[in-house]
């Protein structure tokens, strides 16, 4: 085998490898930068909070502060993680308005581990907050679901909501 044949073969293998790696990519990298300062790293750069809220049929209370979110739409489900601060007295009314019902201790729709993971990603330390209530919206016929938690510290509450929409 001459050197030209080896070079052609090596280039062919390199092209196959690069093509295979490109085909394995499942969308934009999780390091994308969303220009909204409220967006956490990993949020798709084109997603805007107002559109996310509308898509997930959610709103924010007028008095919400410290709003943060994370979302991606390039997989199924199209998900949203949302957190904000609110006066503790407003928390239950917010959930009721959004159609999320208080979950009893025996409920199986609330995924505590998933909410705790989201809360940590928003910078909330679990040992600093006490849970004032967990709320869920049962999955509908399209399997869309929402869950939330009201967390309290000394003087204010944090709301954390996870919403999944299936295509």
Protein Blocks (a to p, Z undefined) as FASTA:
>chain_A
ZZklmmmmmmmmmmmmmmmmmmmpgcjcfkbccfblkbcghiafkbcfklmmmmnopadd
fklghiacdddfkbccddddddddddfklmmmmmmmnopacddfkbckbcfklmmmmmmm
nopafklpccfbdcdddddfkopacdddddddfkbccddddddddZZ
